[in-house]
Amino acid sequence: MMGEDNLKNNIKIFTSFLVVSLVSIFLITKIDNVTLIVVSAIFLSFLFSFIVYNFSKRPDTKKMESPRSLDDTEKLSNNKVNYREQILASSNIYKICEELYSISEDTTKNAELIKSNVSTINDMTGQQSDMLTETKQSTDFIMHTLKELTESIKNKTQFIQDSISSAQSSMKNSEIIRSRVKSSNDMIKSSTNSIKNVKEFMLEVNSFIDTIEEISNKTKMLSLNASIEAARAGEYGRGFAIVASEVGKLANQTEVVSSKISDVIKTLDDEIQSIMESMLEEMEYMEENDGIIDKINSEFNTIIEKLNLGKEDLSDMSLESDKSIQKTINLLNDIDNIAKISYEISKNMDDTNDQAVKQKEKSLMLQNKINDIRDNITILQQIVAGGIMENKMLEKTNFVIDFVRDKRSLTDHDIEFLLEKTEMDAIYITDEEGNVIYSNEKNSIGLNLYQADKTFLKLKSGEMKYIATPIKKRVEDGKLFKFLSVIGDDKKLYELGLSLDSLIKNMEN
């Protein structure tokens, strides 16, 4: 009855330990109050010490004088269900601790990764901020350049407009000049025609002069004849001689005047001819000037067309430049907004980094607590499950030793039979030298246990009655195993191995 009471108390303590452990884990992950976490840890340690103290009152199986004693095994069999629940609970808690440790490890790694990423993002945000500053400066310079370019385009457009106006004004002036040249040309033509008429009149005058000269010559002849006749008449012809003399004088004067008029007309004719030639040359120059003015007007038209095209292009460039300036202003606003966002991100990254550091610290603290809990659970497993497994294996080694003594030589079928009867997972039987000669694990055949583990020499020397390993993970399959070795009267080593899963499974049956 006292054993049952102790078992019940241990179950209650174990349950309390489980609850406090889970609460402590919850507090560690959810509460930032370090004092509360420390208090929980102290309480957990105190509770564990109390549990260990209660379990330490159990009889030490290693102090048994004979491996063949079955008293403890019989007691455990009477409380099979309760022990199975304890073992299951401790095993489940151990698995939970393993999972929690794995999660906390991942959390720590993630926190470290977050911290690293946050640091990288923070650095990149700083670089981005610097790049944005440089971009803003470059954009300011571009906008300033665009404004200067736009102003220059506007000035050039105005200059072209003024040039077009000047060209158009020059064209108007050239048209006026052309009109005046044409008028002058018409006047010269008219003057030329008038001069031609004058020349014709002069020709008529020349014909008149010829007639006058002819009359003068005839008059002179008549005067001469009259003088001759007057001389013949004598006194009667004296009056007539005087008239004839006067007529002769008039004829001579007429001849002289006619000669002078002829000379004047000839000189005038030469001058008129020279004037006509000059006027013809002037008319040719006028016609050439008219052609030059036409050419100038054509060139002015071409220049005006090109200036208009240039003006249109500059106007388009001015519009595009205005659009570019507006886009640049929008870009500057966007850069300012991005810079503000980058600043906020950087600020938030600092907070996130602090949280990541705190999270990592809490994760590490959680890992340490989980390690403590896992170690405590391991101790509980060693106390609860280890004791049951140890007693069970002590009992079964007696069966194996008796079976081997009766059989002398074993087959694989015999080994399978022993595994089934003993409910063990592994059996190793050596010769007197410690070499494994029988085992269900064929790769261990030929292995010398004395050389593999010097502790077995204590069995050989009689210093220890049996050797039991703690429950620990086996490298081959990761299962929790316990091994127990004894030396028989035949000087052979007998080692049994039992996994915790098999123990629980067998206890369910």
C-alpha positions in Angstrom: 0.0 0.0 0.0 2.8 2.4 0.8 4.3 1.7 -2.7 1.0 2.5 -4.3 0.7 5.8 -2.3 4.2 6.8 -3.3 3.4 6.0 -6.9 0.2 8.1 -6.8 2.1 11.0 -5.2 4.8 10.7 -7.9 2.2 10.8 -10.6 0.7 13.9 -9.0 4.1 15.6 -8.8 4.9 14.5 -12.3 1.6 16.0 -13.6 2.3 19.2 -11.7 5.8 19.3 -13.1 4.4 18.9 -16.7 1.8 21.7 -16.2 4.4 24.1 -14.6 6.8 23.3 -17.5 4.3 24.1 -20.2 3.2 27.3 -18.3 6.9 28.3 -18.0 7.4 27.7 -21.7 4.3 29.8 -22.4 5.6 32.6 -20.1 9.0 32.6 -21.7 7.5 32.9 -25.2 4.7 35.4 -24.4 5.9 37.6 -21.5 8.7 40.1 -21.7 9.0 40.4 -17.9 12.4 38.9 -17.1 11.6 38.9 -13.3 8.6 36.7 -13.9 10.6 34.4 -16.1 13.3 34.0 -13.5 10.7 33.4 -10.8 9.1 30.7 -13.0 12.5 29.1 -13.5 13.3 29.1 -9.8 9.9 27.5 -9.1 10.5 24.9 -11.8 13.9 24.0 -10.4 12.4 23.8 -6.9 9.6 21.5 -8.1 12.0 19.3 -10.0 14.2 19.0 -6.9 11.2 17.9 -4.9 10.3 15.3 -7.5 13.9 14.0 -7.6 13.9 13.9 -3.8 10.7 11.7 -3.8 12.0 9.4 -6.4 15.4 9.1 -4.7 13.6 7.3 -1.9 13.1 4.3 -4.2 15.4 1.3 -3.6 18.5 1.3 -5.7 18.4 -1.8 -8.0 22.2 -1.6 -8.6 22.7 -2.5 -5.0 21.0 -5.8 -5.4 23.3 -8.7 -4.6 21.9 -11.0 -7.2 20.8 -10.2 -10.8 18.2 -13.0 -10.5 16.1 -11.1 -7.8 12.6 -10.5 -9.1 11.0 -8.7 -6.1 11.0 -5.2 -7.7 9.7 -6.6 -11.0 6.8 -8.2 -9.3 5.9 -4.9 -7.6 6.1 -3.0 -10.8 3.9 -5.6 -12.5 1.2 -4.9 -10.0 1.2 -1.2 -11.0 1.7 -1.8 -14.7 -0.9 0.7 -15.9 0.3 3.5 -13.6 3.9 3.1 -14.7 2.9 2.9 -18.3 1.1 6.2 -18.0 4.1 7.7 -16.3 6.5 6.4 -19.0 4.1 7.5 -21.8 3.8 11.0 -20.2 7.6 11.3 -19.8 8.2 10.0 -23.3 5.6 12.4 -24.8 7.0 15.3 -22.8 10.5 14.4 -24.0 9.2 14.4 -27.6 7.4 17.7 -27.0 10.7 19.1 -25.6 12.5 17.8 -28.7 10.0 19.5 -31.0 10.0 22.6 -28.9 13.8 22.7 -29.0 13.7 22.2 -32.7 11.1 25.0 -33.0 13.1 27.3 -30.7 16.2 26.5 -32.7 14.4 27.5 -35.9 13.0 30.5 -34.1 16.5 31.5 -33.0 17.9 31.0 -36.5 14.9 32.9 -38.0 15.5 35.7 -35.4 19.1 35.8 -36.4 18.2 35.7 -40.0 15.6 38.5 -39.5 18.3 40.5 -37.6 20.7 39.9 -40.4 18.1 40.8 -43.0 17.0 43.8 -41.1 20.6 44.9 -40.8 21.0 44.4 -44.5 17.8 46.2 -45.3 18.8 49.0 -43.0 22.1 49.3 -44.8 20.4 49.1 -48.1 17.9 51.7 -47.0 20.8 54.0 -46.0 22.4 53.4 -49.4 19.0 54.0 -51.0 18.6 57.2 -49.1 22.1 58.3 -50.3 21.2 57.3 -53.8 17.9 59.2 -53.6 19.8 62.3 -52.4 22.2 62.0 -55.3 19.3 61.3 -57.7 17.5 64.4 -56.3 20.6 66.5 -56.8 21.0 65.2 -60.3 17.3 65.7 -61.0 17.5 69.3 -59.6 20.4 69.9 -62.0 18.5 68.4 -64.9 15.4 70.5 -64.1 17.7 73.6 -63.9 19.2 72.7 -67.2 15.8 72.1 -68.7 14.6 75.5 -67.5 17.6 77.2 -69.0 17.1 75.2 -72.2 13.4 76.2 -72.3 14.3 79.8 -71.7 16.9 79.6 -74.5 14.4 78.0 -76.8 11.9 80.8 -76.0 14.6 83.4 -76.8 15.5 81.6 -80.0 11.8 81.3 -80.9 11.4 85.1 -80.3 14.6 85.8 -82.3 13.3 83.6 -85.2 9.9 85.4 -85.0 11.7 88.8 -85.1 13.8 87.5 -88.1 10.7 86.4 -89.9 9.1 89.8 -89.3 12.3 91.5 -90.5 12.4 89.2 -93.6 8.7 89.9 -94.3 9.3 93.6 -93.9 12.4 93.4 -96.2 10.2 91.5 -98.7 7.7 94.3 -98.5 10.5 96.9 -99.0 11.9 94.9 -101.9 8.4 94.8 -103.5 8.3 98.6 -103.1 11.7 98.9 -104.7 10.7 96.5 -107.4 7.6 98.6 -108.0 9.6 101.8 -108.2 12.2 100.2 -110.4 9.4 99.1 -112.7 8.0 102.6 -112.7 11.5 104.0 -113.5 11.8 101.4 -116.2 8.5 102.5 -117.6 9.5 106.1 -117.4 12.8 105.4 -119.2 10.9 103.5 -121.9 8.6 106.4 -122.2 11.5 108.9 -122.3 13.2 106.7 -124.9 10.2 106.7 -127.1 10.0 110.5 -126.7 13.7 110.8 -127.6 13.0 108.7 -130.6 10.3 111.0 -131.6 12.6 114.0 -131.1 15.2 112.2 -133.3 12.6 111.7 -135.9 11.7 115.4 -135.6 15.3 116.3 -136.0 15.6 114.2 -139.1 12.7 116.2 -140.5 14.4 119.4 -139.4 17.5 118.1 -141.2 15.4 117.6 -144.3 14.1 121.2 -143.8 17.7 122.5 -143.5 18.6 120.7 -146.7 15.7 122.3 -148.4 16.7 125.7 -146.9 20.3 125.1 -148.1 19.0 124.2 -151.5 16.8 127.3 -151.6 19.8 129.4 -150.3 22.0 128.0 -153.0 19.3 128.7 -155.6 18.8 132.2 -154.1 22.5 132.8 -154.3 22.5 131.8 -157.9 19.5 134.0 -158.6 21.2 136.9 -156.7 24.3 136.3 -158.8 22.3 136.2 -162.0 20.3 139.3 -160.9 23.5 141.2 -160.2 24.8 140.2 -163.6 21.6 141.4 -165.3 21.6 144.6 -163.2 25.1 145.3 -164.4 24.0 144.8 -167.9 21.1 147.2 -167.4 23.4 149.9 -166.1 21.7 152.8 -164.5 18.4 151.2 -164.9 19.4 148.1 -163.1 21.1 149.7 -160.1 18.1 149.3 -157.8 17.6 145.8 -158.9 21.4 145.2 -158.2 20.9 146.5 -154.7 18.0 144.1 -154.2 20.0 141.3 -155.7 23.0 142.1 -153.4 20.7 142.1 -150.4 19.2 138.9 -151.5 22.7 137.4 -151.9 23.5 138.5 -148.4 20.4 137.0 -147.0 21.2 133.8 -148.9 24.7 133.8 -147.4 23.3 134.4 -144.0 20.8 131.6 -144.5 23.5 129.3 -145.5 25.6 130.2 -142.4 22.6 129.8 -140.1 21.6 126.6 -141.8 25.1 125.3 -141.3 25.1 126.2 -137.7 21.6 124.6 -137.2 22.9 121.5 -139.0 25.9 121.4 -136.6 23.6 121.9 -133.6 21.3 119.2 -134.8 24.2 116.9 -135.4 25.5 117.5 -131.9 22.1 117.1 -130.5 21.6 113.9 -132.4 24.9 112.5 -131.0 23.8 113.5 -127.5 20.4 111.9 -128.0 22.0 108.8 -129.3 24.3 108.6 -126.3 21.3 109.2 -124.0 19.3 106.5 -125.7 22.2 104.1 -125.4 22.5 105.0 -121.6 18.8 104.6 -121.2 18.9 101.2 -122.9 21.7 100.1 -120.6 19.8 101.4 -117.6 16.8 99.4 -118.8 18.9 96.3 -119.0 20.1 97.0 -115.4 16.6 97.6 -114.3 15.5 94.2 -115.8 18.5 92.5 -114.1 17.6 94.2 -110.8 14.1 93.0 -111.2 15.4 89.5 -111.6 17.7 89.9 -108.6 14.7 91.2 -106.6 12.7 88.2 -107.7 15.6 85.9 -106.6 15.9 87.8 -103.3 12.1 87.5 -102.7 12.3 83.8 -103.5 15.2 83.4 -101.1 13.4 85.4 -98.5 10.4 83.1 -98.9 12.6 80.0 -98.5 14.3 81.6 -95.4 10.9 82.4 -94.0 9.6 78.9 -94.6 12.7 77.4 -92.9 12.4 79.9 -90.1 8.8 78.9 -89.7 9.7 75.3 -89.6 12.5 76.0 -87.1 10.0 78.1 -85.1 7.5 75.2 -85.1 10.3 72.7 -84.0 11.4 75.1 -81.3 7.8 75.5 -80.1 7.4 71.7 -80.0 10.7 71.5 -78.1 9.5 74.1 -75.7 6.3 72.2 -75.1 8.2 69.0 -74.6 10.6 70.8 -72.4 7.7 72.1 -70.3 6.4 68.6 -70.1 9.8 67.3 -69.1 10.1 70.0 -66.4 6.6 69.0 -65.0 7.6 65.3 -65.1 10.9 66.2 -63.4 8.9 68.1 -60.7 6.7 65.1 -60.3 9.8 62.9 -60.1 11.3 65.2 -57.4 8.0 64.9 -55.4 8.2 61.1 -55.8 11.8 61.1 -54.7 10.9 63.1 -51.6 8.0 60.7 -50.9 10.3 57.7 -51.4 12.9 59.4 -49.1 10.3 59.8 -46.4 9.2 56.2 -46.8 12.8 55.1 -46.7 13.3 57.1 -43.5 10.2 55.5 -42.0 11.4 52.0 -43.2 14.8 52.7 -41.6 13.1 53.8 -38.4 10.9 50.7 -38.4 13.8 48.5 -39.3 15.6 49.8 -36.2 12.6 48.9 -34.1 12.3 45.5 -35.9 16.0 44.9 -35.3 15.5 45.6 -31.5 12.6 43.3 -31.5 14.6 40.6 -33.4 17.4 40.9 -30.8 14.9 40.6 -28.0 13.2 37.7 -29.8 16.6 36.0 -30.2 17.4 36.5 -26.5 14.0 35.1 -25.6 14.5 32.2 -28.0 17.9 31.4 -26.5 16.4 31.6 -23.0 13.6 29.4 -24.2 16.2 26.9 -25.6 18.0 26.9 -22.3 14.7 26.3 -20.4 13.7 23.6 -22.9 17.1 22.0 -22.4 16.6 22.1 -18.6 13.2 20.6 -19.0 14.5 18.0 -21.4 17.3 17.1 -19.0 14.8 16.9 -16.2 12.5 14.7 -18.3 15.5 12.5 -19.1 16.2 12.1 -15.4 12.6 11.3 -14.8 12.8 8.8 -17.7 15.8 7.2 -16.1 14.1 7.1 -12.7 10.7 5.9 -13.9 11.2 4.0 -17.2 14.8 3.2 -16.6 14.0 1.4 -13.3 11.2 -0.6 -15.0 13.4 -1.5 -18.0 16.3 -2.4 -15.7 14.2 -4.8 -13.6 12.6 -6.3 -16.7 16.0 -6.9 -18.3 17.4 -8.4 -15.1 14.5 -10.8 -15.1 14.9 -11.7 -18.8 18.7 -12.2 -18.6 18.0 -15.1 -16.2 15.7 -16.6 -18.8 18.3 -16.2 -21.5 21.1 -17.7 -19.4 19.0 -20.7 -18.5 17.9 -21.1 -22.2 21.6 -21.0 -23.4 22.7 -23.5 -20.7 20.1 -25.9 -21.8 20.6 -25.5 -25.6 24.4 -25.4 -25.7 24.3 -24.2 -29.3 21.9 -21.6 -30.8 20.4 -21.0 -34.2 18.8 -17.9 -35.7 15.5 -19.4 -34.9 16.5 -19.7 -31.2 17.5 -16.0 -31.2 14.1 -15.0 -32.6 12.5 -17.2 -30.0 14.4 -15.4 -27.2 13.6 -12.0 -28.6 9.9 -12.9 -28.6 9.8 -14.4 -25.2 11.9 -11.7 -23.5 10.2 -8.9 -25.4 13.7 -7.5 -26.1 14.9 -5.7 -29.2 18.5 -6.9 -29.1 20.4 -9.8 -27.7 24.2 -10.2 -27.7 25.9 -13.4 -26.4 29.7 -13.8 -26.3 32.1 -16.6 -25.7 34.4 -16.6 -22.7 36.8 -14.2 -24.4 34.1 -11.6 -24.9 33.6 -12.1 -28.7 29.9 -11.9 -29.8 28.9 -15.3 -31.2 25.1 -15.0 -31.2 23.0 -11.9 -32.0 20.0 -10.8 -33.9 22.1 -7.9 -35.3 24.5 -9.8 -37.6 26.9 -6.9 -38.0 27.9 -7.2 -34.4 29.0 -10.9 -34.7 32.8 -11.1 -33.9 32.8 -7.9 -32.0 34.9 -8.1 -28.7 32.9 -6.4 -26.0 35.8 -6.2 -23.6 37.8 -4.3 -26.2 34.8 -2.2 -27.3 34.0 -1.1 -23.7 36.5 -1.5 -20.9 33.7 -1.2 -18.4 32.8 -4.9 -19.2 36.1 -5.9 -17.5 34.5 -5.0 -14.2 32.0 -7.8 -14.8 34.8 -10.2 -15.7 36.6 -9.3 -12.5 33.5 -9.6 -10.4 33.7 -6.0 -9.3 30.1 -5.4 -10.6 27.2 -7.8 -10.8 25.7 -6.1 -13.9 26.1 -3.0 -16.0 23.1 -0.9 -17.1 23.3 2.0 -19.5 21.1 5.0 -19.2 18.3 5.5 -21.7 19.8 7.3 -24.6 19.4 7.7 -28.4 20.9 5.0 -30.5 23.0 6.3 -33.4 21.8 3.7 -35.9 18.0 4.5 -35.7 17.6 7.4 -33.3 15.4 5.3 -30.9 15.7 5.6 -27.1 17.4 2.4 -25.9 18.6 0.9 -22.7 21.2 -1.9 -22.5 21.9 -4.3 -19.6 24.9 -6.7 -19.4 25.6 -9.5 -17.0 28.2 -12.3 -16.9 26.9 -15.8 -16.5 28.3 -18.8 -14.6 29.7 -20.0 -17.9 31.9 -16.8 -18.1 29.9 -15.6 -21.1 28.6 -12.0 -21.5 24.9 -11.6 -21.9 23.6 -8.2 -23.1 20.0 -7.3 -23.7 18.7 -4.1 -25.4 15.2 -2.7 -25.0 13.8 0.4 -26.6 11.4 2.7 -24.8 8.8 2.3 -27.6 8.9 -1.5 -27.2 8.5 -1.2 -23.4 5.4 1.0 -23.8 4.0 -1.2 -26.5 4.6 -4.3 -24.4 3.0 -2.6 -21.3 -0.1 -1.9 -23.4 -0.4 -5.6 -24.1 
